[in-house]
Amino acid sequence: MDIMSADDEYGVVKFFRADLGYGFIYSDHGGNDIYLHRKQILPGTNLESGSRVKYELKHGAVNDKLWAKNVRSV
């Protein structure tokens, strides 16, 4: 059974450039796109545009922009 933590969010990959190691997620809640870095993708997760994902939402330390952590496919 998969239990969702209070920090879990859901969305869809807007695009992901594996060659550059980054992309963006459309959040199910709307608003600004969420930044996605390859280091935050959990092992065994393959991403492409349109992939449905679950992730933890974090704020950047410098610019307070939103980014995804512990990204995995759903």
C-alpha positions as CSV (number, residue, x, y, z in Angstrom):
1,M,0.0,0.0,0.0
2,D,1.3,3.5,-0.9
3,I,0.8,6.0,1.9
4,M,0.9,9.7,0.9
5,S,2.8,12.0,3.3
6,A,1.6,15.5,4.1
7,D,4.3,16.8,1.8
8,D,3.4,14.7,-1.3
9,E,2.2,16.5,-4.4
10,Y,1.0,15.2,-7.7
11,G,1.5,16.5,-11.2
12,V,2.4,15.9,-14.8
13,V,5.8,16.3,-16.4
14,K,5.7,19.4,-18.7
15,F,9.0,18.4,-20.3
16,F,12.2,16.7,-19.1
17,R,15.6,17.0,-20.9
18,A,17.6,14.0,-19.9
19,D,20.6,15.3,-21.8
20,L,20.6,18.5,-19.7
21,G,19.3,16.9,-16.5
22,Y,16.3,19.1,-15.8
23,G,12.6,19.8,-16.6
24,F,9.4,21.1,-15.2
25,I,6.2,19.7,-13.7
26,Y,2.7,21.0,-14.0
27,S,1.2,20.8,-10.5
28,D,-2.3,19.4,-10.0
29,H,-2.9,22.5,-7.9
30,G,-2.0,24.9,-10.8
31,G,0.2,27.9,-10.3
32,N,3.8,28.2,-11.4
33,D,5.7,25.3,-13.0
34,I,7.8,23.2,-10.6
35,Y,11.5,22.8,-11.4
36,L,12.8,19.2,-11.6
37,H,16.5,18.2,-11.5
38,R,17.7,14.8,-12.4
39,K,19.3,14.3,-8.9
40,Q,15.8,14.4,-7.4
41,I,14.5,11.5,-9.4
42,L,14.2,8.3,-7.5
43,P,15.9,5.1,-9.0
44,G,13.7,3.2,-11.4
45,T,11.7,6.3,-12.5
46,N,11.6,7.0,-16.2
47,L,10.3,10.5,-17.1
48,E,9.0,11.9,-20.3
49,S,6.6,14.7,-21.2
50,G,3.1,13.7,-20.0
51,S,4.4,11.3,-17.2
52,R,2.3,11.4,-14.1
53,V,4.5,11.9,-11.0
54,K,4.4,12.2,-7.2
55,Y,6.9,14.4,-5.5
56,E,7.7,16.6,-2.5
57,L,7.5,20.3,-3.0
58,K,10.4,22.4,-1.7
59,H,11.3,26.1,-1.8
60,G,14.7,27.1,-3.2
61,A,17.1,28.5,-0.5
62,V,18.3,31.5,-2.7
63,N,15.3,32.5,-4.9
64,D,12.4,30.8,-3.1
65,K,11.3,29.2,-6.3
66,L,9.5,25.9,-6.2
67,W,11.3,22.6,-7.0
68,A,10.5,18.9,-6.8
69,K,12.3,16.5,-4.5
70,N,12.0,12.6,-4.4
71,V,10.2,12.5,-7.8
72,R,8.7,9.1,-8.7
73,S,6.2,7.8,-11.3
74,V,2.6,7.0,-10.4
